Amino acid sequence: MKYVDDEVGAWWGELDQETRARADTDRAESDARGAGDDAFGRLLADAAAGSVHFSPFGLGWLAVGSP
């Protein structure tokens, strides 16, 4: 019975480590998405304030007068 207990304990430990690693990865991906959302939100706020304009020359967004 001791062997079974050891095997189950080892399996449970591996599962716990995988679960924690997956949670860390999910948290990091969520933080990265949040940072992108925040940057886009600031861009929209600057555009609404008139300090960011879209370039008609295909250069994307041009920051004018924003810090």
C-alpha positions as CSV (number, residue, x, y, z in Angstrom):
1,M,0.0,0.0,0.0
2,K,2.9,2.3,0.7
3,Y,4.0,2.1,-3.0
4,V,0.5,3.1,-4.1
5,D,0.5,6.1,-1.7
6,D,3.9,7.2,-3.0
7,E,2.9,6.9,-6.6
8,V,-0.4,8.9,-6.0
9,G,1.6,11.5,-4.0
10,A,4.1,11.9,-6.8
11,W,1.4,12.1,-9.4
12,W,-0.5,14.7,-7.3
13,G,2.7,16.8,-6.9
14,E,3.3,16.8,-10.7
15,L,-0.4,17.8,-11.4
16,D,-0.1,20.6,-8.8
17,Q,3.1,21.9,-10.5
18,E,1.5,21.8,-14.0
19,T,-1.6,23.6,-12.7
20,R,0.5,26.3,-11.1
21,A,2.7,26.7,-14.2
22,R,-0.5,27.0,-16.4
23,A,-1.9,29.6,-14.0
24,D,1.3,31.6,-14.1
25,T,1.2,31.5,-17.9
26,D,-2.4,32.5,-18.1
27,R,-1.8,35.3,-15.7
28,A,1.2,36.6,-17.7
29,E,-0.9,36.4,-21.0
30,S,-3.7,38.3,-19.3
31,D,-1.3,41.0,-18.0
32,A,0.1,41.3,-21.5
33,R,-3.3,41.7,-23.0
34,G,-4.2,44.2,-20.3
35,A,-1.1,46.3,-21.1
36,G,-2.1,46.3,-24.8
37,D,-5.6,47.3,-23.9
38,D,-4.3,50.1,-21.7
39,A,-2.0,51.4,-24.4
40,F,-4.8,51.4,-27.0
41,G,-7.1,53.1,-24.5
42,R,-4.5,55.9,-24.0
43,L,-4.2,56.2,-27.7
44,L,-8.0,56.7,-28.1
45,A,-8.0,59.2,-25.2
46,D,-5.2,61.2,-26.9
47,A,-7.1,61.0,-30.2
48,A,-10.2,62.3,-28.5
49,A,-8.2,65.1,-27.0
50,G,-6.9,66.0,-30.4
51,S,-3.2,65.2,-29.8
52,V,-3.1,62.1,-32.0
53,H,-4.0,62.0,-35.6
54,F,-4.1,59.3,-38.2
55,S,-1.6,59.7,-41.0
56,P,-3.0,59.6,-44.5
57,F,0.4,58.4,-45.8
58,G,0.1,54.9,-44.3
59,L,2.4,55.6,-41.4
60,G,-0.3,54.7,-38.8
61,W,-0.9,56.9,-35.8
62,L,1.2,60.1,-35.4
63,A,1.5,61.5,-31.9
64,V,1.4,65.3,-32.0
65,G,2.0,67.2,-28.8
66,S,1.4,64.2,-26.5
67,P,4.0,63.4,-23.8
